[in-house]
Amino acid sequence: MKSNKGKKLRITGIIVLVLIVAIVVKFYSYVNNYYQAADRAMEYINNPAEGVTVEYVDNTIVFEPENPVAGFIFYPGGLVESEAYAPLMEQLAEQDIMCIIVEMPYYLAMFDANGARGIQAKYPQIDEWYLGGHSLGGAMASLYADRHQSEYEGLILLAAYSTKDLTDEPAMNVLSIRGSEDGVLNMEKYNENLANLPADYEEVIIQGGCHGYFGDYGMQSGDGEPTITVEEQTEATVEAIGEFVEK
């Protein structure tokens, strides 16, 4: 009896081990199939505009203008290489907004929703800070914002929504930007969760824009067909964020 029981335990242990290995293999296969930054996106890092410096600092990419008037901490979208957002961040830096991309473990912001912690203290010369992100990154940024509303002037969501109630007074300013042709964003959940935003939130819909064009990494699986270029969507996004920060 003891021999049979021991044999069953060994078989069970082997089955559990095989399942664990299969899960690990599948996970690493999933996270290694990420969207890479386009070559033109890398140009904004390697050859930034005059007056803007780009530097890798710890787990961040910092786009620093000579005289920053505000800071913007940014969480990338799920399974998107951080550098894909270089065109957006560099062009915002040209408007004197210091932009800091938080590089996420396995390219998934869910593994570091607290990635913004401690960044502001490194740049005491900046008084006004904004937090935001794209898609999954925006959702995770909203989780952090919910617990740290007093530390930020506003939250910027790109093709994202907040599942946390951000209406508590004093409510933070919120800007939501999405493309009209977005095929990835769940519009039912997006509209449902608008109730979590302050009553005076701002929404900008970029006509012809899609989900993936907030970064420069090619077309995203399941996305809608854009009728504008990635450069045009980036330009429209820069304009909307610039106006939001200036208020």
C-alpha positions as CSV (number, residue, x, y, z in Angstrom):
1,M,0.0,0.0,0.0
2,K,2.8,2.4,1.0
3,S,4.6,1.6,-2.3
4,N,1.5,2.4,-4.4
5,K,0.9,5.6,-2.5
6,G,4.5,6.7,-3.0
7,K,4.2,5.9,-6.7
8,K,1.1,8.0,-7.0
9,L,2.8,10.9,-5.2
10,R,5.8,10.7,-7.6
11,I,3.5,10.7,-10.6
12,T,1.5,13.6,-9.3
13,G,4.8,15.5,-8.6
14,I,6.0,14.9,-12.2
15,I,2.7,16.1,-13.6
16,V,2.8,19.3,-11.5
17,L,6.4,19.9,-12.6
18,V,5.6,19.4,-16.3
19,L,2.7,21.8,-16.0
20,I,4.9,24.4,-14.3
21,V,7.5,24.1,-17.0
22,A,4.9,24.4,-19.7
23,I,3.4,27.6,-18.1
24,V,6.9,29.1,-17.8
25,V,7.8,28.3,-21.4
26,K,4.5,29.7,-22.6
27,F,5.0,32.9,-20.5
28,Y,8.5,33.6,-21.9
29,S,7.3,32.8,-25.4
30,Y,4.5,35.4,-24.9
31,V,6.6,38.2,-23.4
32,N,9.4,37.7,-26.0
33,N,6.9,38.3,-28.8
34,Y,6.8,42.0,-28.3
35,Y,6.5,45.0,-30.6
36,Q,9.8,46.5,-31.4
37,A,10.4,50.2,-32.0
38,A,10.7,51.3,-35.7
39,D,14.1,52.5,-36.9
40,R,12.7,56.0,-37.3
41,A,11.7,56.0,-33.6
42,M,15.3,55.2,-32.6
43,E,16.4,58.3,-34.5
44,Y,14.6,60.4,-31.9
45,I,16.9,58.9,-29.3
46,N,20.1,58.8,-31.2
47,N,19.7,62.3,-32.8
48,P,17.3,64.4,-30.7
49,A,16.5,68.0,-31.6
50,E,18.8,70.8,-30.4
51,G,18.2,71.6,-26.8
52,V,16.9,68.1,-25.9
53,T,19.1,65.4,-24.3
54,V,18.2,61.8,-24.2
55,E,19.6,59.5,-21.5
56,Y,19.0,56.0,-20.1
57,V,18.9,56.4,-16.3
58,D,18.3,53.2,-14.3
59,N,15.1,51.7,-15.6
60,T,14.0,54.9,-17.4
61,I,14.6,56.8,-20.6
62,V,14.8,60.5,-19.9
63,F,14.0,63.2,-22.5
64,E,15.2,66.4,-21.0
65,P,14.8,69.9,-22.4
66,E,17.1,72.7,-21.4
67,N,14.5,74.5,-19.3
68,P,11.7,72.1,-18.4
69,V,8.4,73.6,-17.2
70,A,6.8,70.3,-16.3
71,G,7.5,66.6,-16.0
72,F,5.6,63.7,-17.5
73,I,6.1,60.1,-16.3
74,F,5.0,57.6,-18.9
75,Y,4.1,53.9,-18.8
76,P,4.4,52.1,-22.2
77,G,1.7,49.8,-23.6
78,G,1.7,46.1,-23.1
79,L,4.4,44.2,-25.0
80,V,5.7,47.4,-26.7
81,E,9.3,48.3,-26.6
82,S,9.9,51.5,-24.6
83,E,11.8,53.2,-27.4
84,A,8.7,53.1,-29.7
85,Y,7.4,56.1,-27.8
86,A,10.6,58.2,-28.4
87,P,9.0,60.3,-31.2
88,L,6.1,61.4,-28.8
89,M,8.4,61.9,-25.8
90,E,11.1,63.8,-27.7
91,Q,8.6,66.1,-29.4
92,L,7.0,66.9,-26.0
93,A,10.5,67.7,-24.7
94,E,10.8,70.2,-27.5
95,Q,7.9,71.9,-25.8
96,D,9.8,72.0,-22.6
97,I,8.1,69.0,-21.0
98,M,10.6,66.6,-19.5
99,C,9.4,63.1,-20.4
100,I,10.5,60.0,-18.5
101,I,9.6,56.6,-19.9
102,V,9.5,53.8,-17.3
103,E,10.9,50.6,-18.8
104,M,8.6,47.7,-17.6
105,P,9.6,44.2,-16.7
106,Y,8.8,41.8,-19.6
107,Y,7.3,44.9,-21.4
108,L,4.2,44.7,-19.1
109,A,3.3,47.5,-16.8
110,M,1.3,45.2,-14.6
111,F,4.6,44.0,-13.2
112,D,5.6,47.5,-12.0
113,A,2.5,49.6,-11.5
114,N,4.6,51.6,-8.9
115,G,7.2,52.4,-11.5
116,A,6.8,56.1,-11.0
117,R,7.8,55.9,-7.3
118,G,10.8,58.0,-6.5
119,I,11.2,59.6,-9.9
120,Q,10.0,63.1,-8.9
121,A,12.6,63.3,-6.1
122,K,15.4,62.9,-8.7
123,Y,14.3,66.1,-10.4
124,P,13.6,68.6,-7.7
125,Q,13.8,71.5,-10.2
126,I,10.4,70.5,-11.6
127,D,7.3,71.5,-9.6
128,E,4.5,70.3,-11.8
129,W,4.2,66.6,-12.7
130,Y,1.9,64.6,-14.9
131,L,1.5,60.8,-15.1
132,G,0.2,58.7,-17.9
133,G,0.5,55.8,-20.2
134,H,-0.7,54.0,-23.3
135,S,-3.2,51.1,-23.2
136,L,-2.2,48.7,-20.4
137,G,0.4,51.3,-19.3
138,G,-2.4,53.9,-19.0
139,A,-4.5,51.5,-16.9
140,M,-1.6,50.8,-14.6
141,A,-0.7,54.6,-14.4
142,S,-4.3,55.2,-13.2
143,L,-3.9,52.7,-10.4
144,Y,-0.8,54.5,-9.2
145,A,-2.5,57.9,-9.6
146,D,-5.4,56.7,-7.5
147,R,-3.1,56.4,-4.5
148,H,-1.0,59.5,-5.3
149,Q,-3.4,62.1,-6.7
150,S,-1.9,64.9,-4.7
151,E,1.5,64.4,-6.2
152,Y,0.4,65.1,-9.8
153,E,-1.2,67.9,-11.7
154,G,-3.0,65.5,-14.0
155,L,-3.3,62.1,-15.6
156,I,-2.9,61.5,-19.3
157,L,-4.5,58.4,-20.8
158,L,-3.7,57.3,-24.4
159,A,-6.2,54.6,-25.6
160,A,-6.8,53.6,-22.0
161,Y,-9.2,53.9,-19.2
162,S,-9.2,54.0,-15.4
163,T,-10.8,51.2,-13.4
164,K,-10.3,53.2,-10.2
165,D,-12.6,56.0,-9.1
166,L,-10.6,59.3,-9.5
167,T,-13.5,61.6,-8.6
168,D,-12.6,62.2,-5.0
169,E,-12.0,65.8,-4.2
170,P,-9.7,67.5,-4.9
171,A,-10.0,65.6,-8.2
172,M,-7.0,65.6,-10.5
173,N,-7.2,66.8,-14.1
174,V,-7.5,64.0,-16.6
175,L,-6.9,64.0,-20.4
176,S,-8.1,61.0,-22.4
177,I,-6.9,60.7,-26.0
178,R,-7.9,57.9,-28.4
179,G,-8.0,57.3,-32.2
180,S,-11.3,57.1,-34.0
181,E,-10.2,53.9,-35.8
182,D,-8.9,52.1,-32.7
183,G,-9.7,48.4,-33.0
184,V,-8.0,47.3,-29.8
185,L,-9.5,49.5,-27.2
186,N,-12.6,47.9,-25.6
187,M,-15.1,50.7,-26.2
188,E,-17.7,49.2,-24.0
189,K,-15.4,49.2,-21.0
190,Y,-13.9,52.5,-22.0
191,N,-17.4,54.2,-22.0
192,E,-18.4,52.4,-18.8
193,N,-15.3,53.6,-16.9
194,L,-15.6,57.2,-18.0
195,A,-17.7,57.5,-14.8
196,N,-14.4,57.0,-12.9
197,L,-13.0,60.2,-14.2
198,P,-13.7,63.7,-12.8
199,A,-16.7,65.5,-14.4
200,D,-14.5,68.0,-16.1
201,Y,-12.2,65.4,-17.8
202,E,-11.1,66.2,-21.3
203,E,-11.4,63.8,-24.2
204,V,-9.6,64.2,-27.5
205,I,-10.5,61.9,-30.4
206,I,-7.9,61.9,-33.2
207,Q,-9.8,61.4,-36.4
208,G,-8.3,58.6,-38.5
209,G,-6.0,57.6,-35.6
210,C,-5.6,54.0,-34.4
211,H,-4.4,52.2,-31.2
212,G,-0.8,51.5,-32.1
213,Y,0.1,54.9,-33.5
214,F,0.6,56.5,-30.1
215,G,4.0,54.7,-30.5
216,D,6.0,53.9,-33.6
217,Y,6.1,50.1,-33.8
218,G,4.1,49.3,-36.8
219,M,0.5,48.0,-36.9
220,Q,-0.8,46.2,-33.8
221,S,-2.7,43.0,-34.2
222,G,-6.4,43.5,-34.2
223,D,-6.1,47.3,-34.7
224,G,-8.4,49.3,-37.0
225,E,-7.2,50.8,-40.3
226,P,-5.8,54.3,-39.8
227,T,-6.5,57.0,-42.3
228,I,-3.6,59.2,-41.1
229,T,0.1,58.5,-40.7
230,V,1.9,57.7,-37.4
231,E,3.6,61.0,-37.7
232,E,0.3,62.8,-38.0
233,Q,-1.1,61.0,-34.9
234,T,2.0,61.8,-33.0
235,E,1.7,65.5,-33.9
236,A,-1.9,65.6,-32.8
237,T,-1.1,63.9,-29.5
238,V,1.8,66.3,-28.8
239,E,-0.6,69.2,-29.5
240,A,-3.3,67.9,-27.2
241,I,-0.9,67.1,-24.3
242,G,0.9,70.5,-24.8
243,E,-2.4,72.3,-24.4
244,F,-3.4,70.2,-21.4
245,V,-0.1,71.0,-19.6
246,E,-0.3,74.7,-20.4
247,K,-3.7,75.1,-18.7
